[in-house]
Amino acid sequence: SFGAQIEYATDDMIAQLSELRLSTKTAHWQWEQHCNRTAMGLANPRKLPVQVLRDFLAAHAAGDLEEVEIGSEEMVNQVERFRKKPGGPRLWASFLKEHYVSSISDPGRLPEQLVRRFLANAGLHPKERLRSALVKRLQRELKPEDIVYEVKEDPAMKASSTPLMASLVLSKDVNADAKQPFRSFSYSAMPLSFNSQWSPSKKIAMDKAAEEALNAIFKTSADYEAANPDE
């Protein structure tokens, strides 16, 4: 009737929702989508009519909610690294807003398709692009020893504007684990090494070394397009 008070969820129901969201990564996204459909995007359960929460819990128990594949650990790590860069948090927040995501900021609780879209639009630097392309080629997560950078300074070039060079070594396991040996390398158990040009900073040198690896390994292959989404 007109003027009737809204019934809100009990503490027990809210605790049930919290437990559900902690027990499975997909529940966060499912709750977000449910609130977009039924509550104009408002996702705070304490501010919603009890029926919104009751319907969600019933649908989850019945298995009626859409299952989604969450982004891989490697993809999530790429987003986290991007968020630490200047302007990264603002761009991530803007991306979430554009896609009507209001209650989730953790990329590890978002669908793979959405995380992949952000990475494709973020203009990732060569180091991140190389990691992404290798993960796709190897079909496994990378280990710390799979990609090793070493930056060297030439004393003779200290007075110049480009005193630094980076070496990048891909482990023999990276080469051996690939479904086919990397192009131009006949012995698949050998580590692969790439050098940058002389550069003005450590970051630029490492990026140039990664670009050398991208060009040598993925050129003329379908994987190169995945490694270079902007080209």
N, C-alpha and C positions, 0 to 999 in steps of 0.2 A: 504494500500500500504506500501511498504518497507520504514521504517523511519517515518511512521505516529506517531503522538503523542498519548499517551494513555489518554483516557478520564477518569477522576476520578469522584467520587461521589460528588454531591453538598452538601453544608452545610445543606440544608433542608432534603436531604435523610439521611444524617448521624444523624441528630436530630430525624428523624422518627425511625431509628434503635435504637437509645439510649432510646427513649420513650418506644418502644416495649420491649426492654430488661429489663427495669425497671418495666413494668407493669405485666410481667409474668416470673416466675422463669425458665420455660422450654425454653424460647426464647434464653437464654444464651447458653444452650446446643445445641439447634437447629442451632444457628449461628456457633458455634464451628464445628459441624459436616458438615455443608454446606461448610465452609472454608477448611476443610480437604479434601473434595471431589473436590472442584473447584479451590482452591487457594494454594494448597500444605501446608495448615495449617496456612497460614498468616491470622490473624484475625483483624488486624487494618484496619478499613474501609477507612481511609484516604490514605492508601497505595495500595488500590486495584482498579482494573478497575471497572468502574461504573456498568458494566453488572453483576458482582458478587453480588453487593448489590441489583440491580434491580431484579434479579432472586429470591433472598431470600425474598424480600418484597412481590413479586408477589405470591410465593409459600405459604408464611404464610397467606396472604389474602385469598388464595384459599383453605386453610386447607389441603395442600398437604404435610406438614412436619410431621414427626413421632412424636407422643406424647409419652412422657416418664413420669414415676412416680418418683418424686423427693424424696430423702431420708427424713425420718421422722425427727422431731425436736430432738428426743432422739438420733438417729444415728448421726446427725450433731453435737450435743453436745459432743458425744464421740470422734469424730474426733478432735473437737476443743480442748478438754482436752488433747488428745494425742499430738497435735501440740505444746502445752505449755511445754512438757517434753523435757529434753535434747536430741537432735538429732531428735526430732519430725518434725520440719519444713523441715529438709533435707530429711527425709524419705517420707514425704507427697509430696514434690516437685519431688522426684525421681519416686514415684508412678504415678503422673500425667504425667510425661514425658514418662514413659513406655507405657502409654495408650493414647499417642498422644493428651493430653489436654494441650494446650498452653496458652489459654486466660482466663481460669477460675481457681481460687484458692479457692473460697468459696465452701465448701462441700454442702452448702444449695442450690446450683444451679446445682448439679450433679445428675445423675440418681441414684435411690436407689440401683440398682444392682452394680454399680461401688463403691458406698460408702460402701456397705456391703462387697464387695470383699476386700477393703482396711482394714476394721475392722477385717476381718477373718485372714488377713495376718499379722496384726500388733502385734499379740501376746498380746492381751489386758490383763491387770492384773485382778485378781479376782473381784475387786470392779466394774469394767466396765462390766465384763462378767455377774455378778449378775444382774446389771441393765438391760442389754440387754435381758437376759433370762426372767426377770420379765415382761418386756414390751411385749415380745412375749406371755407369758402365760396370762397376763391380757388384752392384746389387747387394751391398752391405755397408754398414757404418764404417767410418774411417777410424783407425787407431792413431794415437799421437805420433808414433814413429813412421806412419805412412807418408807424411809430408814434413820434411825438415828444411828450415831456412837457416842460412848462415850469411851474415852481412860482414863484408870485409872492407877495410879502409886502406887505400894505397897512400903511404906517406908522401910519395912523389907527387900526388895529385891533391894534397891537402890544401894547397893554396887556390886550387881551381874551384869552380862552382859545382863540380860533379865528382866528389871524392869517394863515393860509396858504390860497391857492387854487391849484389845478392846472389847466392847460389841456392838452388832448390833441388833437393834430392827426393825422389819418389822411391820408396823401399822396393826391394825385389819382390816382396809379397804382393804389392800393388800390381806389378807386371804379371806375376804368376797367377794371381787370382782373376785377372781379366778373362772374359769369355774367349777373347782372341788376343794374341800378342799385339801390343800397340804398334801401329804402323811405323815402318822404317827401323824397327828394332828386331833383329833376327833371333836373339837369345832372350827368351821370355823370363828367365830367372835373374837377369841383371838389374841392379838399381838404375834408375834413370836420373840424369843430372842435367840441370838447365841453369844458365847464367844470365843475369840481367846486363844491360848496358850500364855504364857509369852514371850515377844518379845523384841528385842533390840531397836526398833524405833516405832514411832507412825504409820508410813506408813505400816511397816511389820505387826504390830498388826492388823490394819484395814483390810489389805489384808487377813490375816489368818481368821478373823471373817467372811469375805465374803466367803472364801473358805468353812468354816463350814456350812454356809447357803446353798451354792451350793450343797454340798454333801448331806445335810439332805433333801433338798426340791426336788432336781431334779434327784437324783440317781435313776437309773433303769427306767427313763422316757425318752421320746423322746426329751423333753426340755433340758435334761442335755447335749445332743450332741450340741445343739445350744449354750449353755452356755460355752461349752468347745470345741471350734472348732479345737484345736490342738491335741486333744486326739483321 
